[in-house]
Amino acid sequence: MSKQTGGTPFTPHSTTSGMIGGGFYDANSAAQWKAIEAVLPLVNKAAASLPIEGTGTVGLADFGCSEGRNSIAVMQQALAILLPRTKRPVQTVHSDLPSNDFSKLFLTLGAGRQKAFDSEQVFSAAVGGSMFDQLLPDSSVHLATTFNAIGFLSRRPVDSLPGYILPNGPSTARGNGYVSEEDRNAFADQAKRDVGAFLKARSRELVPGGKLLVQVFGGNEDARTCDGIYDLLNDAVLASVGTGDIAAETYDRYYQAVYMRTLAELTAPVTKDRYGASGLFQIEDTKSYEVAVPFNERYAADGDLDRYATDYVNFFRAFTEAVLKAALPATADRDRLVDRIYDRAVELLKANPERYPFRYIAIAMLLTRTG
Ligand SMILES: C[S@@+](CC[C@H](N)C(=O)[O-])C[C@H]1O[C@@H](n2cnc3c(N)ncnc32)[C@H](O)[C@@H]1O
């Protein structure tokens, strides 16, 4: 990994190579779907008001699609509203980092015949690139969306985060670490700059009057979506520092460049000048909400601790493993060490499940491209 602040071994303007592929993300993202389901009324509202008079192709694009199960389900929802409104051909685009595993997405789409959308009017494509760059032609998109993705920052704003593995710091309940105020501010600022860059890129791609729905995990005055899961990963990684498997210096430099925003932090770049995107969009709707987490509900119902611990750890392993692995020296034992860390997380959770309560807080804004 580069020693430069902001440098990562990943695609420019990204800080991860993506989720665990091979079907693992799709199989472990029921909680993310719950967070998407709660904003489907905003998808409907957007699809019902897209500016689709005229001729040519109508464009729908989802950024940060991962393996596609949730992304395709959102497109199906938007198409159910859109197709009765127009005879124009529709191009759906699923976009993620070039290093994302797109194979499951193509299989689910039903290559060639668009089985997933069951319409000869719909043509699908996948595009690799960072969502913080323009990825599609000017004025080619009518509806753009992103779900559970824009919290992954475009760059590492500090070189090391010695007291914890996430910029938001530990939960108040667990308190197993620290993040200085200065570092915290650097991440908060980066998160706003990222929204500014995202808005700028999408503003070029969207037609005037086009809609942009931005939804992501975050925090409110009560809880944050990092509480519990990152406390547990931090404890598991520290256990490997304790055994000497991970050097203290490696721990200092390792962090997940993910930031839990509040709704105010998400919307600020839409209106504030300093993020380069003010005036490009008008805010139509916002939402800050919490969803029930499927693995929590299941555990409450059946009390099966083994199953709970496996589901809980697989959930966060899907989106943290790539970054943890890249932070460790590339030794012959690295894959086994990664396995041991997540196995340790399962053990720690089973020993003290009440120590790591997890809640899913999410935020969203629906915007219209001005002009
Ligand atoms: C937690 S997954 C969300 C997947 C899907 N949208 C969902 O809600 O289930 C986050 C996705 O964002 C992608 N991602 C992270 N940084 C990105 C970037 N800079 N540009 C594009 N995609 C990015 C990751 O590769 C990953 O597939």
The ligand as an SDF file (V2000), in Angstrom:
LIG
                    3D

 27 29  0  0  0  0  0  0  0  0999 V2000
  -22.2950   -2.1020    0.5540 C   0  0  0  0  0  0  0  0  0  0  0  0
  -22.1680   -2.2270   -1.1990 S   0  0  0  0  0  0  0  0  0  0  0  0
  -23.7790   -1.6980   -1.7270 C   0  0  0  0  0  0  0  0  0  0  0  0
  -24.3020   -2.5040   -2.8730 C   0  0  0  0  0  0  0  0  0  0  0  0
  -25.7510   -2.2240   -3.2600 C   0  0  0  0  0  0  0  0  0  0  0  0
  -25.9090   -0.8680   -3.7280 N   0  0  0  0  0  0  0  0  0  0  0  0
  -26.6520   -2.4760   -2.0810 C   0  0  0  0  0  0  0  0  0  0  0  0
  -27.1830   -1.5110   -1.5210 O   0  0  0  0  0  0  0  0  0  0  0  0
  -26.8210   -3.6360   -1.6960 O   0  0  0  0  0  0  0  0  0  0  0  0
  -21.1730   -0.8190   -1.6090 C   0  0  0  0  0  0  0  0  0  0  0  0
  -20.7090   -0.8410   -3.0590 C   0  0  0  0  0  0  0  0  0  0  0  0
  -20.0950    0.4190   -3.3540 O   0  0  0  0  0  0  0  0  0  0  0  0
  -19.0010    0.1590   -4.1950 C   0  0  0  0  0  0  0  0  0  0  0  0
  -18.0740    1.2910   -4.1580 N   0  0  0  0  0  0  0  0  0  0  0  0
  -17.2610    1.6900   -3.1540 C   0  0  0  0  0  0  0  0  0  0  0  0
  -16.5520    2.7570   -3.5400 N   0  0  0  0  0  0  0  0  0  0  0  0
  -16.9440    3.0510   -4.8130 C   0  0  0  0  0  0  0  0  0  0  0  0
  -16.5750    4.0530   -5.7520 C   0  0  0  0  0  0  0  0  0  0  0  0
  -15.6620    4.9720   -5.4650 N   0  0  0  0  0  0  0  0  0  0  0  0
  -17.1780    4.0330   -6.9660 N   0  0  0  0  0  0  0  0  0  0  0  0
  -18.1050    3.0920   -7.2800 C   0  0  0  0  0  0  0  0  0  0  0  0
  -18.5050    2.1380   -6.4130 N   0  0  0  0  0  0  0  0  0  0  0  0
  -17.9140    2.1100   -5.1970 C   0  0  0  0  0  0  0  0  0  0  0  0
  -18.4080   -1.1200   -3.6640 C   0  0  0  0  0  0  0  0  0  0  0  0
  -17.5800   -1.7560   -4.6200 O   0  0  0  0  0  0  0  0  0  0  0  0
  -19.6810   -1.9040   -3.3350 C   0  0  0  0  0  0  0  0  0  0  0  0
  -20.0720   -2.7220   -4.4050 O   0  0  0  0  0  0  0  0  0  0  0  0
  1  2  1  0
  2  3  1  0
  2 10  1  0
  3  4  1  0
  4  5  1  0
  5  6  1  0
  5  7  1  0
  7  8  2  0
  7  9  1  0
 10 11  1  0
 11 12  1  0
 11 26  1  0
 12 13  1  0
 13 14  1  0
 13 24  1  0
 14 15  1  0
 14 23  1  0
 15 16  2  0
 16 17  1  0
 17 18  1  0
 17 23  2  0
 18 19  1  0
 18 20  2  0
 20 21  1  0
 21 22  2  0
 22 23  1  0
 24 25  1  0
 24 26  1  0
 26 27  1  0
M  CHG  2   2   1   9  -1
M  END
$$$$
